[in-house]
Amino acid sequence: MSRLAAAVLALCYCASLAHAADYAIGADLSFLKQAEDQGKVFRDNNQPLPGLEIFRNHGYNWIRLRLFHTPTQLPNNLPYTIAVAQDAKKLGFKFLLDLHYSDTWADPGKQGIPKAWQGMSHAQLVEAVGNYTRDTIAAFREAGVLPDMVQIGNEITNGMLWPDGRLNFPDRSQPPNWDNFAELIKAGIAGVDAGRGDQPKPRIMIHIDKGGDKKATQAFFDKLNTYHVDFDVIGQSYYPWWHGSLNDLRENLIFMAHAYKQDIIVVEAAYNWRPAEYRKRAGPFTETPEGQKDFWDELNREVQAAPDGRGMGVFWWEPAVPGGAIASRGMFDENGNALPVITVFDKFTRH
């Protein structure tokens, strides 16, 4: 019995180490190549370096990249995304592909059907989603950068491919299209499997925007699970000015871990290093470089403390951008110098 107990403990220990090794320290770097192509220079300790190298040097092990179907104003098409993924893979990053199923931003307020699919019936949309996903995954595989994880849609709390898969009609003129939505999600998941060839199947993430909202999270996943959708990871967005306090996030992490027994990643989070969201009210941290770092450190602690080791990672959105309003949420100042926030994981990853 003592040998058996020792063996069980050894197996548990090895499993816990493997689980810990899979923890995602992630950054959504979908704008990085565009910024550098436009001449933006990122620096760490005043030394110019490729952005990907800066993140690798500070313990980041995952990159997240969004993909639009046929973008006209944004750079995130298939060739662009494959090129960034190849550069990241050379440096040892794992790769999360964020499929928007739109020609532009898809989020809780908009989920536009790609122009190429407009006018299709529901059955045709289901077929289009499956074929597009299959061909996209095959293209990454053939380029040597099969994703390690794939999001089927982006922040899909209110559905996707509106109006066919919409879950919230503001005027309540129609009931939520849950049947349609579930078929679209399943088509995307099947497309990932079909496109991988003989390579290991990427893990599947379902991503919503309710990090601090236990009630809404439960309503969404309880309903989704009645359709027996086969996915692996719950993805949540958490921006405190939209999604509640860190206590709200903590309660939701505990709930999700116990209720669904699935890994959880806060796949979008950020805080500002200069005043932006909290100009007229106090925030949980100061909007300063130091407050931004404190936020990221505390958020990581909350995710790592999720019950049963179900907190499996954090991703920042978006740390390296060409400029504009969201630069306040970035990890570099106006001169391209890395801010203190980028060092949060040094203490975990350096030895």
C-alpha positions in Angstrom: 0.0 0.0 0.0 2.8 2.4 0.8 4.3 1.8 -2.7 1.0 2.4 -4.3 0.5 5.6 -2.3 3.9 6.8 -3.3 3.2 6.0 -6.9 -0.1 7.9 -6.8 1.6 10.9 -5.2 4.3 10.8 -7.9 1.8 10.8 -10.6 -0.2 13.6 -9.1 3.1 15.6 -8.7 4.0 15.0 -12.3 0.5 16.0 -13.4 0.6 19.2 -11.4 4.0 20.1 -12.9 2.7 19.5 -16.4 -0.4 21.5 -15.7 1.8 24.4 -14.4 4.0 24.2 -17.5 1.0 24.8 -19.6 0.1 28.1 -17.9 -0.4 30.7 -20.7 1.5 34.0 -20.2 0.0 35.6 -23.3 -0.2 38.7 -25.4 -2.5 39.5 -28.2 0.1 40.9 -30.7 -2.2 41.3 -33.7 -1.1 44.9 -34.3 2.6 44.3 -33.7 3.7 43.6 -37.3 1.7 46.5 -38.6 3.4 48.8 -36.1 6.9 47.6 -36.9 6.2 47.7 -40.7 5.2 51.3 -40.2 8.6 52.1 -38.5 7.6 51.8 -34.9 10.6 50.8 -32.8 10.0 49.0 -29.5 12.7 49.2 -26.8 13.5 47.4 -23.6 15.8 49.2 -21.2 16.4 51.6 -24.0 17.6 48.8 -26.3 15.8 48.5 -29.6 14.5 44.9 -30.1 11.9 43.1 -32.2 8.7 43.2 -30.2 8.4 39.4 -30.1 11.8 39.1 -28.6 10.9 41.6 -25.8 7.9 39.6 -24.8 9.8 36.3 -24.9 12.6 37.8 -22.8 10.0 38.6 -20.1 8.5 35.1 -19.8 5.6 35.3 -22.4 5.0 31.9 -23.9 1.8 32.4 -25.9 0.8 34.8 -28.7 -2.8 35.5 -29.7 -3.7 36.6 -33.2 -7.1 37.6 -34.6 -8.1 36.7 -38.1 -10.7 38.6 -40.2 -12.3 37.0 -43.3 -11.6 39.7 -45.8 -10.6 42.9 -44.1 -10.5 46.2 -46.1 -9.0 48.6 -43.5 -7.2 46.4 -40.9 -4.2 44.2 -41.6 -5.4 41.0 -40.0 -5.9 38.8 -43.1 -4.6 35.3 -43.6 -1.1 36.0 -45.1 -0.4 38.7 -42.5 -1.5 36.4 -39.6 0.5 33.4 -40.9 3.6 35.6 -41.2 3.3 36.7 -37.5 2.6 33.2 -36.4 5.7 31.9 -38.2 7.9 34.6 -36.5 6.4 33.7 -33.1 6.8 29.9 -33.5 10.5 30.4 -34.3 10.9 32.0 -30.9 9.0 29.1 -29.2 5.7 30.8 -28.6 2.5 28.8 -28.6 -0.3 30.2 -30.8 -4.0 31.0 -30.1 -6.0 31.8 -33.2 -8.9 34.2 -32.7 -11.4 33.6 -35.5 -13.8 36.6 -35.8 -15.9 35.2 -38.6 -16.3 38.8 -39.8 -14.5 41.3 -42.1 -13.9 43.6 -39.1 -14.2 43.7 -35.3 -16.7 41.2 -33.8 -17.7 41.8 -30.2 -20.8 41.9 -28.0 -22.1 45.0 -29.9 -21.6 43.8 -33.4 -21.1 40.4 -35.2 -21.2 41.3 -38.9 -21.5 38.6 -41.5 -18.5 38.7 -44.0 -19.4 40.3 -47.3 -18.7 37.0 -49.1 -21.4 35.3 -47.1 -24.2 37.9 -47.1 -27.5 36.7 -48.4 -26.8 33.1 -47.5 -29.4 30.9 -45.8 -28.7 29.4 -42.4 -27.7 26.0 -44.0 -25.4 27.8 -46.4 -23.8 29.8 -43.5 -23.2 26.6 -41.5 -21.5 25.1 -44.6 -19.5 28.3 -45.2 -18.3 28.4 -41.5 -17.2 24.8 -41.7 -15.4 25.1 -45.0 -13.7 28.4 -44.2 -12.5 27.1 -40.8 -11.2 23.9 -42.4 -9.3 25.7 -45.2 -7.9 28.3 -42.7 -6.6 25.7 -40.3 -5.2 23.8 -43.3 -3.4 26.9 -44.5 -1.7 27.4 -41.1 -0.8 23.7 -40.9 0.8 23.8 -44.4 2.7 26.9 -43.3 4.1 25.0 -40.3 2.1 27.0 -37.7 -0.9 24.9 -36.8 -2.5 26.8 -33.9 -2.3 25.2 -30.4 -5.7 26.6 -29.6 -8.5 28.1 -31.6 -11.3 30.5 -30.6 -14.6 29.9 -32.4 -15.7 33.5 -32.5 -14.8 36.5 -30.5 -16.7 37.6 -27.4 -19.8 35.7 -28.6 -22.0 36.3 -25.5 -24.6 37.8 -27.9 -24.1 35.2 -30.7 -22.3 35.5 -34.0 -23.0 36.1 -37.7 -26.0 38.4 -37.0 -28.9 38.1 -37.5 -28.7 34.3 -38.2 -26.9 33.4 -35.0 -27.9 36.4 -32.9 -28.8 35.8 -29.2 -30.0 39.3 -28.2 -32.5 41.2 -30.3 -32.7 44.6 -28.4 -36.3 45.2 -29.3 -37.2 41.6 -28.3 -38.8 41.2 -31.8 -37.3 37.8 -32.1 -36.3 35.0 -29.7 -32.6 34.2 -29.3 -31.4 32.1 -32.2 -29.8 29.5 -30.0 -30.4 26.6 -32.4 -28.7 28.5 -35.3 -25.9 29.7 -33.1 -25.1 26.2 -31.8 -25.0 24.8 -35.3 -22.6 27.6 -36.4 -20.3 26.9 -33.4 -20.3 23.2 -34.1 -19.5 23.8 -37.7 -16.5 25.9 -36.7 -15.2 23.2 -34.3 -15.7 20.5 -37.0 -13.7 22.7 -39.4 -10.8 22.9 -37.0 -10.7 19.1 -36.8 -11.0 18.7 -40.6 -8.2 21.2 -41.3 -5.6 19.8 -38.9 -4.8 16.7 -41.0 -2.8 14.2 -39.1 -1.6 16.8 -36.6 -2.8 17.0 -33.0 -6.2 18.7 -32.7 -5.9 22.3 -31.3 -7.8 23.0 -28.1 -11.1 24.8 -28.6 -11.9 27.9 -26.7 -15.4 29.5 -26.3 -14.8 33.2 -25.5 -17.3 35.6 -23.9 -17.0 39.0 -22.2 -18.4 38.4 -18.7 -15.3 38.1 -16.6 -16.9 39.7 -13.5 -20.5 38.6 -14.2 -21.2 35.2 -12.7 -25.0 35.3 -13.5 -24.5 36.1 -17.2 -21.7 33.5 -17.4 -23.9 30.9 -16.0 -26.8 31.7 -18.2 -24.6 31.5 -21.3 -22.7 28.3 -20.6 -25.6 26.4 -19.0 -27.6 27.0 -22.2 -24.6 26.3 -24.5 -24.0 23.0 -22.7 -27.6 21.8 -23.5 -26.4 21.6 -27.1 -23.5 19.3 -26.2 -20.9 21.6 -27.8 -17.5 19.9 -27.5 -14.9 22.5 -26.3 -12.0 22.6 -24.0 -11.4 26.1 -22.6 -13.6 28.9 -21.3 -12.2 32.3 -22.4 -13.3 35.5 -20.6 -12.6 39.2 -21.2 -12.0 41.3 -18.1 -11.6 45.0 -18.2 -12.5 46.4 -14.8 -14.2 49.6 -16.0 -16.6 47.4 -18.0 -16.7 44.0 -16.2 -16.7 44.6 -12.5 -14.3 44.4 -9.5 -11.6 41.9 -8.9 -13.8 40.4 -6.3 -16.4 39.9 -9.0 -13.8 38.2 -11.2 -12.7 36.0 -8.2 -16.3 34.8 -7.5 -16.8 34.0 -11.2 -13.5 32.1 -11.4 -14.6 30.0 -8.4 -18.0 29.4 -9.9 -16.7 28.4 -13.4 -14.1 26.1 -12.0 -16.6 24.2 -9.8 -19.6 24.3 -12.2 -17.9 23.4 -15.5 -14.7 21.5 -14.6 -12.9 23.2 -17.5 -9.8 25.2 -17.9 -10.3 29.0 -17.8 -8.2 31.7 -19.4 -8.7 35.5 -19.0 -8.0 35.9 -22.7 -8.4 39.7 -22.8 -7.4 42.1 -20.0 -5.7 45.5 -19.8 -5.2 48.6 -17.7 -4.1 52.0 -18.7 -0.7 53.5 -17.9 -2.0 57.1 -18.2 -5.4 58.5 -17.4 -8.1 57.2 -19.7 -11.0 55.3 -18.1 -10.9 56.7 -14.6 -10.8 60.5 -15.2 -14.0 61.2 -13.2 -14.0 58.4 -10.6 -11.4 56.4 -8.7 -10.3 53.2 -10.2 -9.0 50.0 -8.4 -5.5 51.1 -9.3 -4.0 54.4 -10.3 -3.8 54.9 -14.1 0.0 55.2 -14.0 2.8 52.8 -15.1 3.0 51.5 -11.5 -0.8 51.1 -11.2 -0.9 49.2 -14.5 1.8 46.8 -13.3 -0.1 46.3 -10.0 -3.2 45.4 -11.9 -1.5 42.8 -14.1 0.2 41.2 -11.1 -3.1 41.0 -9.1 -5.1 39.7 -12.0 -2.6 37.0 -12.5 -2.8 36.0 -8.9 -6.5 35.7 -9.1 -6.4 33.5 -12.1 -3.7 31.3 -10.6 -5.8 30.9 -7.4 -8.8 29.5 -9.3 -9.9 26.2 -7.7 -8.5 22.9 -8.8 -5.8 24.6 -10.9 -8.4 25.6 -13.5 -7.0 29.1 -14.0 -4.8 28.4 -17.0 -3.6 31.7 -18.2 -3.9 35.4 -18.9 -3.6 37.4 -22.2 -3.1 41.2 -22.5 -5.0 43.1 -25.1 -3.2 44.8 -26.8 0.3 45.6 -25.7 2.1 46.7 -28.8 0.2 49.0 -31.2 1.1 51.7 -33.8 -0.6 54.4 -31.8 -4.1 55.9 -31.2 -6.4 55.7 -28.2 -5.7 52.1 -27.2 -2.0 52.9 -26.8 -2.9 53.9 -23.3 -3.6 50.3 -22.6 -0.3 49.2 -24.2 2.9 48.1 -22.5 5.1 50.7 -24.1 5.2 54.5 -23.6 4.8 57.1 -26.4 8.5 56.6 -27.3 8.3 52.8 -27.6 10.0 52.2 -24.3 8.7 49.1 -22.3 6.8 50.0 -19.2 7.1 48.3 -15.8 4.1 46.1 -16.5 6.1 44.0 -18.9 8.3 42.7 -16.0 5.4 41.1 -14.0 6.3 37.6 -15.0 10.1 38.0 -14.6 9.9 36.7 -11.0 8.0 33.5 -12.2 10.1 32.7 -15.2 13.6 33.7 -14.6 16.1 31.7 -12.6 
